[in-house]
Amino acid sequence: MASVLAVAVLVSLFGLHVSTAAYLFCVTIWKAKLRPSRAALLGLSTALFFFVSFEYAFKLPLPKGPLLGLFGIY
């Protein structure tokens, strides 16, 4: 329950893509006992896949949060 609340707060602050990468990074280190380099690769590649597939392929905007707006992605 606490992880669901944490993801909801992260999505509102940083957007869905950054939150997905952070959540997968933490969970794969904690539960799957992956090395941090592999966990980072998994988190970043999954977030990138979701970004490209939803934003460009399906033209479906997902929550980005104020962080990506600072980089001009929003």
Phi and psi restraints in degrees (value plus and minus 20) as a CYANA .aco file:
   2 ALA   PHI     -88.1   -48.1
   2 ALA   PSI     -54.0   -14.0
   3 SER   PHI     -89.9   -49.9
   3 SER   PSI     -53.4   -13.4
   4 VAL   PHI     -86.5   -46.5
   4 VAL   PSI     -61.6   -21.6
   5 LEU   PHI     -85.4   -45.4
   5 LEU   PSI     -60.3   -20.3
   6 ALA   PHI     -84.0   -44.0
   6 ALA   PSI     -61.6   -21.6
   7 VAL   PHI     -86.3   -46.3
   7 VAL   PSI     -59.3   -19.3
   8 ALA   PHI     -82.7   -42.7
   8 ALA   PSI     -60.5   -20.5
   9 VAL   PHI     -87.9   -47.9
   9 VAL   PSI     -61.8   -21.8
  10 LEU   PHI     -82.9   -42.9
  10 LEU   PSI     -59.9   -19.9
  11 VAL   PHI     -84.2   -44.2
  11 VAL   PSI     -60.6   -20.6
  12 SER   PHI     -90.1   -50.1
  12 SER   PSI     -49.2    -9.2
  13 LEU   PHI    -107.7   -67.7
  13 LEU   PSI     -64.2   -24.2
  14 PHE   PHI    -135.1   -95.1
  14 PHE   PSI     -29.5    10.5
  15 GLY   PHI      74.9   114.9
  15 GLY   PSI     149.1   189.1
  16 LEU   PHI     -90.7   -50.7
  16 LEU   PSI     -59.1   -19.1
  17 HIS   PHI     -90.2   -50.2
  17 HIS   PSI     -65.1   -25.1
  18 VAL   PHI     -86.7   -46.7
  18 VAL   PSI     -59.7   -19.7
  19 SER   PHI     -85.0   -45.0
  19 SER   PSI     -58.7   -18.7
  20 THR   PHI     -82.1   -42.1
  20 THR   PSI     -65.2   -25.2
  21 ALA   PHI     -83.1   -43.1
  21 ALA   PSI     -64.0   -24.0
  22 ALA   PHI     -86.8   -46.8
  22 ALA   PSI     -62.0   -22.0
  23 TYR   PHI     -84.7   -44.7
  23 TYR   PSI     -67.5   -27.5
  24 LEU   PHI     -84.6   -44.6
  24 LEU   PSI     -56.9   -16.9
  25 PHE   PHI     -79.3   -39.3
  25 PHE   PSI     -70.4   -30.4
  26 CYS   PHI     -87.4   -47.4
  26 CYS   PSI     -63.3   -23.3
  27 VAL   PHI     -89.0   -49.0
  27 VAL   PSI     -59.3   -19.3
  28 THR   PHI     -91.8   -51.8
  28 THR   PSI     -48.4    -8.4
  29 ILE   PHI     -92.9   -52.9
  29 ILE   PSI     -63.8   -23.8
  30 TRP   PHI     -93.5   -53.5
  30 TRP   PSI     -70.6   -30.6
  31 LYS   PHI    -110.2   -70.2
  31 LYS   PSI     -65.1   -25.1
  32 ALA   PHI    -109.2   -69.2
  32 ALA   PSI     -28.7    11.3
  33 LYS   PHI      37.8    77.8
  33 LYS   PSI      19.2    59.2
  34 LEU   PHI     -99.4   -59.4
  34 LEU   PSI     137.8   177.8
  35 ARG   PHI     -87.9   -47.9
  35 ARG   PSI     130.9   170.9
  36 PRO   PHI     -78.5   -38.5
  36 PRO   PSI     -53.2   -13.2
  37 SER   PHI     -86.9   -46.9
  37 SER   PSI     -62.1   -22.1
  38 ARG   PHI     -90.4   -50.4
  38 ARG   PSI     -57.2   -17.2
  39 ALA   PHI     -85.2   -45.2
  39 ALA   PSI     -60.2   -20.2
  40 ALA   PHI     -85.7   -45.7
  40 ALA   PSI     -61.3   -21.3
  41 LEU   PHI     -82.5   -42.5
  41 LEU   PSI     -62.6   -22.6
  42 LEU   PHI     -84.3   -44.3
  42 LEU   PSI     -67.3   -27.3
  43 GLY   PHI     -82.9   -42.9
  43 GLY   PSI     -65.9   -25.9
  44 LEU   PHI     -88.8   -48.8
  44 LEU   PSI     -60.6   -20.6
  45 SER   PHI     -88.7   -48.7
  45 SER   PSI     -56.7   -16.7
  46 THR   PHI     -87.3   -47.3
  46 THR   PSI     -64.6   -24.6
  47 ALA   PHI     -83.5   -43.5
  47 ALA   PSI     -59.8   -19.8
  48 LEU   PHI     -85.5   -45.5
  48 LEU   PSI     -60.9   -20.9
  49 PHE   PHI     -81.5   -41.5
  49 PHE   PSI     -65.8   -25.8
  50 PHE   PHI     -84.0   -44.0
  50 PHE   PSI     -59.9   -19.9
  51 PHE   PHI     -82.7   -42.7
  51 PHE   PSI     -69.6   -29.6
  52 VAL   PHI     -87.2   -47.2
  52 VAL   PSI     -64.5   -24.5
  53 SER   PHI     -88.9   -48.9
  53 SER   PSI     -62.1   -22.1
  54 PHE   PHI    -101.9   -61.9
  54 PHE   PSI     -60.3   -20.3
  55 GLU   PHI     -96.0   -56.0
  55 GLU   PSI     -59.6   -19.6
  56 TYR   PHI    -123.5   -83.5
  56 TYR   PSI     -64.1   -24.1
  57 ALA   PHI     -94.9   -54.9
  57 ALA   PSI     -67.6   -27.6
  58 PHE   PHI    -117.1   -77.1
  58 PHE   PSI     -28.7    11.3
  59 LYS   PHI      34.9    74.9
  59 LYS   PSI      21.4    61.4
  60 LEU   PHI    -135.1   -95.1
  60 LEU   PSI      85.8   125.8
  61 PRO   PHI     -93.2   -53.2
  61 PRO   PSI     115.0   155.0
  62 LEU   PHI    -130.0   -90.0
  62 LEU   PSI     142.8   182.8
  63 PRO   PHI     -78.3   -38.3
  63 PRO   PSI     108.2   148.2
  64 LYS   PHI    -128.6   -88.6
  64 LYS   PSI     -45.2    -5.2
  65 GLY   PHI      56.2    96.2
  65 GLY   PSI     152.9   192.9
  66 PRO   PHI     -94.2   -54.2
  66 PRO   PSI     -39.9     0.1
  67 LEU   PHI     -86.1   -46.1
  67 LEU   PSI     -66.1   -26.1
  68 LEU   PHI     -91.6   -51.6
  68 LEU   PSI     -43.5    -3.5
  69 GLY   PHI     -86.5   -46.5
  69 GLY   PSI     -50.2   -10.2
  70 LEU   PHI     -88.0   -48.0
  70 LEU   PSI     -49.9    -9.9
  71 PHE   PHI    -108.3   -68.3
  71 PHE   PSI     -22.2    17.8
  72 GLY   PHI      60.9   100.9
  72 GLY   PSI      -5.1    34.9
  73 ILE   PHI    -102.2   -62.2
  73 ILE   PSI     -48.3    -8.3
